[in-house]
Amino acid sequence: MMKHFGIICCLIVLVAISADAETEFICQFSSKTLACRNGKSLDIKFANYGRIGHNVCWRGSYRSGADRINNCYDESHTDLVGMLCNGQTTCVLPASNEVFGDTCPGVLKYLQVKYHCV
């Protein structure tokens, strides 16, 4: 029951912040630079390194067991990415277990980030 409550809370948060936020997906073992233009800076609204139901970052042209959607979510990732990026005009983010920990062993993960430029 509590697991479902956590998932529902996560989905409610995503809906609330996604209205006009930019969204990036960074596949595990990759990195990406977030950037704001015209002197604006990053304001991170949501981040998660895991796999919570998006059809992204598949291994090859088929879904293997490592690609399964498994509702792997860690709310601390928003704070971590915020500490790394908030107030910066650019921010390089690696999607790796070394940075975020292995939140769901055996699963091919991605980093999802929602942000505004302010």
DSSP file with accessible surface (Angstrom, degrees, kcal/mol):
  #  RESIDUE AA STRUCTURE BP1 BP2  ACC     N-H-->O    O-->H-N    N-H-->O    O-->H-N    TCO  KAPPA ALPHA  PHI   PSI    X-CA   Y-CA   Z-CA
    1    1 A M     >        0   0  188      0, 0.0     4,-1.9     0, 0.0     5,-0.1   0.000 360.0 360.0 360.0 -45.6    0.0    0.0    0.0
    2    2 A M  H  >  +     0   0  144      1,-0.2     4,-2.3     2,-0.2     5,-0.2   0.866 360.0  57.4 -65.2 -34.5    2.8    2.5    0.9
    3    3 A K  H  > S+     0   0  143      1,-0.2     4,-1.9     2,-0.2    -1,-0.2   0.933 108.4  46.2 -61.2 -43.8    4.6    1.7   -2.3
    4    4 A H  H  > S+     0   0  119      1,-0.2     4,-2.5     2,-0.2    -1,-0.2   0.885 109.2  55.2 -66.7 -36.4    1.6    2.7   -4.3
    5    5 A F  H  X S+     0   0  122     -4,-1.9     4,-2.6     1,-0.2    -1,-0.2   0.929 107.8  49.5 -61.3 -43.3    1.2    5.9   -2.2
    6    6 A G  H  X S+     0   0   35     -4,-2.3     4,-2.3     2,-0.2    -2,-0.2   0.901 111.2  48.9 -62.6 -41.3    4.7    6.9   -3.0
    7    7 A I  H  X S+     0   0   38     -4,-1.9     4,-2.5     2,-0.2    -1,-0.2   0.928 111.3  49.5 -65.4 -43.1    4.2    6.4   -6.7
    8    8 A I  H  X S+     0   0   93     -4,-2.5     4,-2.4     2,-0.2    -2,-0.2   0.934 111.1  49.4 -63.4 -43.0    0.9    8.4   -6.6
    9    9 A C  H  X S+     0   0   47     -4,-2.6     4,-2.4     1,-0.2    -1,-0.2   0.920 110.3  51.2 -61.5 -42.1    2.7   11.2   -4.8
   10   10 A C  H  X S+     0   0    8     -4,-2.3     4,-2.4     1,-0.2    -2,-0.2   0.928 110.7  48.1 -60.7 -44.8    5.5   11.2   -7.4
   11   11 A L  H  X S+     0   0   92     -4,-2.5     4,-2.2     2,-0.2    -1,-0.2   0.899 110.0  52.1 -65.7 -37.8    3.0   11.4  -10.2
   12   12 A I  H  X S+     0   0  108     -4,-2.4     4,-2.2     2,-0.2    -1,-0.2   0.932 110.2  48.8 -64.0 -43.0    1.1   14.2   -8.6
   13   13 A V  H  X S+     0   0   68     -4,-2.4     4,-1.9     1,-0.2    -2,-0.2   0.932 110.2  51.8 -61.6 -44.9    4.4   16.2   -8.2
   14   14 A L  H  X S+     0   0   17     -4,-2.4     4,-1.3     1,-0.2    -1,-0.2   0.915 110.4  47.7 -60.4 -42.7    5.3   15.5  -11.8
   15   15 A V  H  < S+     0   0  110     -4,-2.2     4,-0.4     1,-0.2     3,-0.3   0.924 110.6  52.7 -64.2 -41.7    2.0   16.8  -13.1
   16   16 A A  H  < S+     0   0   76     -4,-2.2     3,-0.3     1,-0.2    -1,-0.2   0.858 118.2  34.3 -65.8 -33.4    2.2   19.9  -10.9
   17   17 A I  H  < S+     0   0   35     -4,-1.9     4,-0.4     1,-0.2     3,-0.4   0.575 102.7  74.1 -99.9  -6.7    5.7   21.0  -12.1
   18   18 A S     <  +     0   0   45     -4,-1.3    -1,-0.2    -3,-0.3    -2,-0.1   0.537  63.4  99.0 -88.6  -2.3    5.5   19.9  -15.7
   19   19 A A  S    S-     0   0   92     -4,-0.4    -1,-0.2    -3,-0.3    -2,-0.1   0.907 110.9  -6.6 -53.1 -50.4    3.2   22.6  -17.0
   20   20 A D  S    S+     0   0  119     -3,-0.4    -1,-0.2     2,-0.1     2,-0.2   0.239 101.8 122.9-132.6  16.0    6.0   24.7  -18.5
   21   21 A A        -     0   0   15     -4,-0.4     2,-0.2    95,-0.1    95,-0.2  -0.495  61.9-119.4 -80.8 146.5    9.2   23.1  -17.4
   22   22 A E  E     -A  115   0A 110     93,-3.0    93,-2.2    -2,-0.2     2,-0.4  -0.604  30.4-152.2 -75.5 146.3   11.9   21.8  -19.8
   23   23 A T  E     -A  114   0A  48     -2,-0.2     2,-0.4    91,-0.2    91,-0.2  -0.987  14.5-177.8-128.2 132.7   12.4   18.1  -19.6
   24   24 A E  E     -A  113   0A  50     89,-2.5    89,-2.5    -2,-0.4     2,-0.4  -0.975  11.3-158.0-126.1 143.1   15.6   16.2  -20.4
   25   25 A F  E     -A  112   0A  57     -2,-0.4     2,-0.5    87,-0.2    87,-0.2  -0.987   8.1-170.1-117.8 129.1   16.3   12.4  -20.3
   26   26 A I  E     -A  111   0A   5     85,-2.5    85,-3.1    -2,-0.4     3,-0.1  -0.975  19.6-133.3-122.6 116.5   19.9   11.3  -20.0
   27   27 A a  E >   -A  110   0A  47     -2,-0.5     3,-1.7    83,-0.2    68,-0.4  -0.383  36.0 -87.8 -70.6 146.5   20.5    7.6  -20.5
   28   28 A Q  T 3  S+     0   0   16     81,-2.3    68,-0.2     1,-0.3    -1,-0.1  -0.175 116.6  26.9 -50.9 141.8   22.7    5.7  -18.0
   29   29 A F  T 3  S+     0   0  161     66,-2.5    -1,-0.3     1,-0.3     2,-0.2   0.489 111.2  89.9  77.6   7.3   26.4    5.9  -18.9
   30   30 A S    <   -     0   0   62     -3,-1.7    65,-3.0    65,-0.4     2,-0.3  -0.759  59.3-152.3-121.7 171.4   25.9    9.2  -20.7
   31   31 A S  E     -C   94   0B  75     63,-0.3     2,-0.3    -2,-0.2    -4,-0.1  -0.950   6.6-167.0-140.2 162.9   26.0   12.8  -19.8
   32   32 A K  E     -C   93   0B  81     61,-1.8    61,-3.0    -2,-0.3     2,-0.6  -0.993  20.1-126.2-148.8 149.2   24.3   16.0  -21.0
   33   33 A T  E     -C   92   0B  81     -2,-0.3     2,-0.4    59,-0.2    59,-0.3  -0.873  17.6-153.8-100.6 122.2   24.7   19.7  -20.5
   34   34 A L  E     -C   91   0B   1     57,-3.0    57,-2.1    -2,-0.6     2,-0.4  -0.764  23.1-177.4 -86.0 141.2   21.7   21.7  -19.4
   35   35 A A  E     -C   90   0B  53     -2,-0.4     2,-0.4    55,-0.2    55,-0.2  -1.000  21.7-157.7-146.7 143.4   21.9   25.3  -20.5
   36   36 A b        -     0   0   14     53,-2.6     3,-0.3    -2,-0.4     2,-0.2  -0.912  19.1-143.7-115.1 147.7   19.9   28.5  -20.2
   37   37 A R    >   +     0   0  206     -2,-0.4     3,-1.7     1,-0.2    -2,-0.0  -0.541  69.0  33.2-104.4 170.6   20.2   31.4  -22.6
   38   38 A N  T 3  S-     0   0  158      1,-0.3    -1,-0.2    -2,-0.2     3,-0.1   0.829 129.3 -57.8  57.0  37.6   20.1   35.2  -22.3
   39   39 A G  T 3  S+     0   0   74     -3,-0.3    -1,-0.3     1,-0.2     2,-0.1   0.549  99.5 139.3  75.3   6.8   21.7   35.3  -18.8
   40   40 A K    <   -     0   0  104     -3,-1.7     2,-0.3    49,-0.1    -4,-0.3  -0.435  40.9-140.2 -81.7 159.3   19.1   33.1  -17.2
   41   41 A S        -     0   0   32     77,-2.8    77,-2.7    -2,-0.1    48,-0.2  -0.844  21.2 -93.5-122.6 159.7   20.0   30.4  -14.7
   42   42 A L  E     -B  117   0A   3     46,-3.1    45,-2.6    43,-0.4     2,-0.4  -0.408  28.7-173.6 -72.7 140.8   18.8   26.9  -14.0
   43   43 A D  E     -B  116   0A  44     73,-2.0    73,-2.2    43,-0.2     2,-0.3  -0.907  18.9-146.1-134.2 100.7   16.1   26.2  -11.5
   44   44 A I  E     +B  115   0A  12     -2,-0.4    71,-0.2    71,-0.2     3,-0.1  -0.557  23.3 172.8 -74.9 128.2   15.7   22.4  -11.0
   45   45 A K  E     +     0   0A  75     69,-2.7     2,-0.3     1,-0.4    70,-0.2   0.700  66.0   0.9-104.5 -29.6   12.1   21.3  -10.3
   46   46 A F  E     +B  114   0A   2     68,-1.7    68,-2.8    32,-0.1    -1,-0.4  -0.965  57.5 174.4-160.5 142.2   12.4   17.5  -10.4
   47   47 A A  E     +B  113   0A   0     -2,-0.3    31,-0.5    66,-0.2     2,-0.3  -0.976   2.0 172.5-150.3 143.2   15.1   14.9  -10.9
   48   48 A N  E     -B  112   0A   0     64,-1.9    64,-2.8    -2,-0.3     2,-0.6  -0.950  17.9-158.9-151.4 132.5   15.2   11.1  -10.7
   49   49 A Y  E     +B  111   0A   0     -2,-0.3     2,-0.3    62,-0.2    62,-0.2  -0.952  68.7  55.1-109.4 108.6   17.8    8.6  -11.6
   50   50 A G  E    S-B  110   0A   0     60,-2.4    60,-2.2    -2,-0.6     2,-0.3  -0.901  95.0 -71.1 170.5-135.3   16.0    5.3  -12.1
   51   51 A R  B     +D   72   0C   0     21,-0.9    21,-3.0    -2,-0.3    19,-0.7  -0.843  43.9 164.2-157.7 113.1   13.1    4.2  -14.3
   52   52 A I  S    S-     0   0   19     -2,-0.3    17,-0.1    19,-0.3    21,-0.0   0.068  71.7 -58.4-125.7  25.7    9.6    5.3  -13.6
   53   53 A G  S    S+     0   0   37      1,-0.3     2,-0.4     3,-0.1    16,-0.1   0.712  85.3 129.9 116.0  21.1    7.6    4.6  -16.7
   54   54 A H        -     0   0   57      2,-0.1     2,-1.8     3,-0.0    -1,-0.3  -0.849  57.8-128.3-106.8 143.8    9.0    6.4  -19.8
   55   55 A N  S    S+     0   0  116     -2,-0.4     2,-0.3    14,-0.0     3,-0.1  -0.490  71.0 112.3 -86.2  66.5    9.7    4.7  -23.1
   56   56 A V        +     0   0   37     -2,-1.8    -2,-0.1     1,-0.2    -3,-0.1  -0.916  56.5  26.7-133.8 159.9   13.3    6.0  -23.3
   57   57 A a        +     0   0   21     -2,-0.3     2,-0.2     1,-0.2    -1,-0.2   0.888  69.2 175.2  58.0  49.7   16.8    4.6  -23.1
   58   58 A W        -     0   0   72     -3,-0.1     2,-0.9     2,-0.1    -1,-0.2  -0.576  35.2-119.7 -82.1 149.9   16.1    1.1  -24.4
   59   59 A R  S >  S-     0   0  123     -2,-0.2     3,-0.6     3,-0.2     5,-0.1  -0.786  77.1 -33.2 -90.4 104.6   19.0   -1.2  -24.9
   60   60 A G  T 3  S-     0   0   61     -2,-0.9    -2,-0.1     1,-0.2     4,-0.0  -0.341 104.4 -47.8  78.5-161.2   18.9   -2.1  -28.6
   61   61 A S  T 3  S+     0   0  126     -2,-0.1     2,-0.3     2,-0.0    -1,-0.2   0.370 121.3  54.4 -94.3   6.8   15.6   -2.4  -30.6
   62   62 A Y  S <  S-     0   0  152     -3,-0.6     2,-0.7     0, 0.0    -3,-0.2  -0.934  86.1-107.6-136.0 160.1   13.9   -4.6  -28.0
   63   63 A R        -     0   0  133     -2,-0.3     2,-0.1    -5,-0.1    -3,-0.1  -0.788  36.9-172.0 -90.2 118.4   13.1   -4.4  -24.3
   64   64 A S    >   -     0   0   32     -2,-0.7     3,-1.5    -5,-0.1     4,-0.3  -0.412  45.5 -89.1 -94.9-179.5   15.2   -6.7  -22.2
   65   65 A G  G >  S+     0   0   49      1,-0.3     3,-1.1     2,-0.2    -1,-0.1   0.847 128.3  58.4 -59.4 -31.7   14.7   -7.5  -18.6
   66   66 A A  G 3  S+     0   0   15      1,-0.2    42,-3.9    41,-0.1    -1,-0.3   0.674 102.6  55.1 -73.0 -14.7   17.1   -4.6  -17.8
   67   67 A D  G <  S+     0   0    0     -3,-1.5    -1,-0.2    40,-0.2    -2,-0.2   0.398  79.1 127.9 -96.7   1.8   14.7   -2.2  -19.7
   68   68 A R    <   -     0   0  115     -3,-1.1     2,-0.5    -4,-0.3   -15,-0.1  -0.266  65.4-117.0 -65.2 145.3   11.6   -3.0  -17.7
   69   69 A I        +     0   0   59      1,-0.1   -17,-0.1   -17,-0.1    -1,-0.1  -0.690  43.9 162.5 -80.6 125.2    9.6   -0.2  -16.2
   70   70 A N        -     0   0   41    -19,-0.7   -18,-0.1    -2,-0.5     3,-0.1   0.218  53.1-110.2-136.5  16.5    9.8   -0.7  -12.4
   71   71 A N        +     0   0   75      1,-0.2     2,-0.8   -20,-0.1   -19,-0.3   0.902  49.9 174.0  55.6  45.5    8.8    2.5  -10.7
   72   72 A c  B     +D   51   0C  12    -21,-3.0   -21,-0.9    32,-0.1     2,-0.4  -0.769  10.9 159.1 -88.7 106.8   12.3    3.1   -9.4
   73   73 A Y        -     0   0   74     -2,-0.8     2,-0.4   -23,-0.1   -25,-0.1  -0.992  26.2-175.0-136.9 138.9   12.2    6.6   -7.8
   74   74 A D    >   -     0   0   59     -2,-0.4     3,-1.8   -27,-0.1     4,-0.3  -0.927  13.1-158.2-136.5 110.7   14.3    8.4   -5.2
   75   75 A E  T >> S+     0   0  145     -2,-0.4     3,-1.0     1,-0.3     4,-0.6   0.724  86.5  72.1 -64.0 -19.0   13.1   11.8   -4.1
   76   76 A S  H 3> S+     0   0   60      1,-0.2     4,-2.1     2,-0.2    -1,-0.3   0.707  80.0  76.2 -70.1 -16.5   16.6   12.9   -2.9
   77   77 A H  H <> S+     0   0    3     -3,-1.8     4,-2.6     1,-0.2     5,-0.3   0.838  87.1  58.6 -66.6 -30.4   17.8   13.2   -6.6
   78   78 A T  H <> S+     0   0   29     -3,-1.0     4,-2.4   -31,-0.5    -1,-0.2   0.944 108.8  45.0 -63.0 -45.4   15.9   16.5   -7.0
   79   79 A D  H  X S+     0   0  118     -4,-0.6     4,-2.5     2,-0.2    -2,-0.2   0.911 112.9  51.3 -63.7 -41.6   18.0   18.0   -4.1
   80   80 A L  H  X S+     0   0   47     -4,-2.1     4,-1.8     2,-0.2    -2,-0.2   0.952 113.0  43.2 -63.5 -48.4   21.2   16.5   -5.4
   81   81 A V  H  X S+     0   0    0     -4,-2.6     4,-2.3     1,-0.2     5,-0.4   0.903 112.3  55.6 -66.3 -35.5   20.7   17.9   -9.0
   82   82 A G  H  X S+     0   0    7     -4,-2.4     4,-2.4    -5,-0.3    -1,-0.2   0.923 106.5  49.9 -60.4 -43.3   19.6   21.2   -7.5
   83   83 A M  H  < S+     0   0  153     -4,-2.5    -1,-0.2     1,-0.2    -2,-0.2   0.876 115.5  44.1 -63.0 -35.4   22.8   21.5   -5.5
   84   84 A L  H  < S+     0   0   84     -4,-1.8    -1,-0.2    -5,-0.2    -2,-0.2   0.830 131.1  16.6 -76.6 -32.3   24.8   20.8   -8.6
   85   85 A d  H >< S+     0   0    0     -4,-2.3     3,-2.3    -5,-0.1   -43,-0.4   0.709  82.2 115.8-120.3 -29.0   22.9   23.0  -11.0
   86   86 A N  T 3< S+     0   0   70     -4,-2.4   -43,-0.2    -5,-0.4     3,-0.1  -0.227  89.9  13.9 -54.9 134.7   20.7   25.7   -9.4
   87   87 A G  T 3  S+     0   0   52    -45,-2.6    -1,-0.3     1,-0.3     2,-0.2   0.314 101.7 115.2  85.3  -8.0   21.9   29.2  -10.2
   88   88 A Q    <   -     0   0  106     -3,-2.3   -46,-3.1   -46,-0.2    -1,-0.3  -0.622  62.7-144.4 -90.6 153.6   24.2   28.1  -13.0
   89   89 A T  S    S+     0   0   71    -48,-0.2   -53,-2.6    -2,-0.2     2,-0.3   0.781  90.8  18.9 -84.8 -27.1   23.8   29.0  -16.7
   90   90 A T  E     -C   35   0B  77    -55,-0.2     2,-0.3   -48,-0.1   -55,-0.2  -0.973  66.3-176.9-137.5 155.7   25.1   25.6  -17.7
   91   91 A d  E     -C   34   0B  13    -57,-2.1   -57,-3.0    -2,-0.3     2,-0.6  -0.928  18.5-143.6-155.6 123.7   25.4   22.3  -15.9
   92   92 A V  E     -C   33   0B  91     -2,-0.3   -59,-0.2   -59,-0.3    -2,-0.0  -0.811  21.8-168.1 -90.4 123.5   26.9   19.0  -17.0
   93   93 A L  E     -C   32   0B   0    -61,-3.0   -61,-1.8    -2,-0.6     2,-0.4  -0.951   7.4-158.0-117.6 118.8   25.0   16.0  -15.6
   94   94 A P  E     -C   31   0B  47      0, 0.0     2,-1.0     0, 0.0   -63,-0.3  -0.753  13.5-141.6 -89.5 139.0   26.2   12.4  -15.8
   95   95 A A        +     0   0    0    -65,-3.0   -66,-2.5    -2,-0.4   -65,-0.4  -0.822  53.5 132.0 -97.1  92.2   23.7    9.7  -15.5
   96   96 A S    >>  -     0   0   18     -2,-1.0     4,-2.3   -68,-0.2     3,-0.7  -0.993  68.9-126.3-147.0 153.3   25.7    7.2  -13.4
   97   97 A N  H 3> S+     0   0   44     -2,-0.3     4,-2.4     1,-0.2    -1,-0.1   0.802 109.2  66.0 -64.4 -28.8   25.6    5.0  -10.4
   98   98 A E  H 34 S+     0   0  169      1,-0.2    -1,-0.2     2,-0.2     4,-0.1   0.842 111.3  33.2 -63.2 -33.4   28.7    6.8   -9.1
   99   99 A V  H <4 S+     0   0   56     -3,-0.7    -2,-0.2     2,-0.1    -1,-0.2   0.894 135.6  21.5 -87.6 -45.3   26.7   10.0   -8.7
  100  100 A F  H  < S-     0   0   14     -4,-2.3    -3,-0.2     1,-0.2    -2,-0.2   0.507 102.9-118.3-106.8  -7.2   23.3    8.8   -7.8
  101  101 A G     <  -     0   0   33     -4,-2.4     2,-1.5    -5,-0.3    -1,-0.2  -0.072  44.8 -65.0  83.9 165.0   23.9    5.3   -6.4
  102  102 A D        +     0   0   75      1,-0.2    -1,-0.1    -5,-0.1    -5,-0.1  -0.666  57.7 176.0 -91.3  85.1   22.4    2.1   -7.8
  103  103 A T  S    S+     0   0   39     -2,-1.5    -1,-0.2     1,-0.3   -30,-0.1   0.737  75.6  17.4 -66.2 -27.3   18.8    2.9   -7.1
  104  104 A c  S >  S-     0   0   10      3,-0.2     3,-1.6    -3,-0.1    -1,-0.3  -0.687  85.7-140.8-147.6  90.5   17.5   -0.2   -8.9
  105  105 A P  T 3  S+     0   0   93      0, 0.0     3,-0.1     0, 0.0    -3,-0.0  -0.168  84.5  19.0 -55.4 138.5   20.1   -2.9   -9.4
  106  106 A G  T 3  S+     0   0   60      1,-0.2     2,-0.4     0, 0.0    -4,-0.0   0.472 100.0 111.3  83.3   1.9   19.9   -4.8  -12.7
  107  107 A V  S <  S-     0   0    4     -3,-1.6     2,-0.6   -40,-0.1    -1,-0.2  -0.916  72.2-123.2-113.3 135.0   17.8   -2.1  -14.4
  108  108 A L        -     0   0   18    -42,-3.9     2,-0.1    -2,-0.4   -49,-0.0  -0.650  43.9-161.2 -72.6 116.3   19.0    0.2  -17.2
  109  109 A K        -     0   0    4     -2,-0.6   -81,-2.3   -14,-0.1     2,-0.3  -0.465  17.9-164.1-102.0 169.6   18.4    3.6  -15.7
  110  110 A Y  E     -AB  27  50A   0    -60,-2.2   -60,-2.4   -83,-0.2     2,-0.6  -0.969  22.6-122.3-144.8 158.0   18.1    7.2  -17.0
  111  111 A L  E     -AB  26  49A   0    -85,-3.1   -85,-2.5    -2,-0.3     2,-0.5  -0.920  24.5-164.7-102.0 120.8   18.2   10.6  -15.3
  112  112 A Q  E     -AB  25  48A   3    -64,-2.8   -64,-1.9    -2,-0.6     2,-0.4  -0.934   9.4-176.7-104.5 129.7   15.0   12.6  -15.9
  113  113 A V  E     -AB  24  47A   0    -89,-2.5   -89,-2.5    -2,-0.5     2,-0.4  -0.993  12.5-169.2-130.9 131.6   15.4   16.3  -15.1
  114  114 A K  E     +AB  23  46A  20    -68,-2.8   -69,-2.7    -2,-0.4   -68,-1.7  -0.974  25.5 156.4-116.4 132.4   12.7   19.0  -15.2
  115  115 A Y  E     -AB  22  44A  13    -93,-2.2   -93,-3.0    -2,-0.4     2,-0.3  -0.964  32.4-140.1-152.0 162.5   13.8   22.6  -14.9
  116  116 A H  E     - B   0  43A  39    -73,-2.2   -73,-2.0    -2,-0.3     2,-0.6  -0.899  19.1-131.7-118.3 155.8   13.1   26.2  -15.6
  117  117 A b  E       B   0  42A  43     -2,-0.3   -75,-0.2   -75,-0.2   -77,-0.1  -0.951 360.0 360.0-104.2 119.5   15.4   29.0  -16.8
  118  118 A V              0   0   96    -77,-2.7   -77,-2.8    -2,-0.6   -82,-0.0  -0.849 360.0 360.0-122.6 360.0   14.8   32.0  -14.6
